[in-house]
Amino acid sequence: MYAEVRSDGQPDPTSLELLTKARELGDVDAVALGPGATKAANALGEYGAGTVFASDDDVYDAYVAQPAAHTLHELAKQHAPDL
């Protein structure tokens, strides 16, 4: 699941709620991108993410969608998640 990260490096509460619900369906991994993402990874793990893919790269803050879409595409190709 894609987790929104607030400017203070904490996951958005909605992302934590979705992660909690997703765990009911099975194992879940999370993707957090942008400044503060690695700080948010701990909280995402506490809420049940088995693996957290995180990058603090400023490109995710500078551009709205293209870098994140590319990263999600590459992660999906590499890890072939069971959707």
Buried (B, 14 or more C-beta within 10 A) or exposed (E): BEBBBEEEBBBBEEBBEBBEEBBEEEEBBBBBBBBBBBBBBBBBBEBBBEBBBBBBBEBBBEEEEEBBEEBBEEBEEEEEEEE
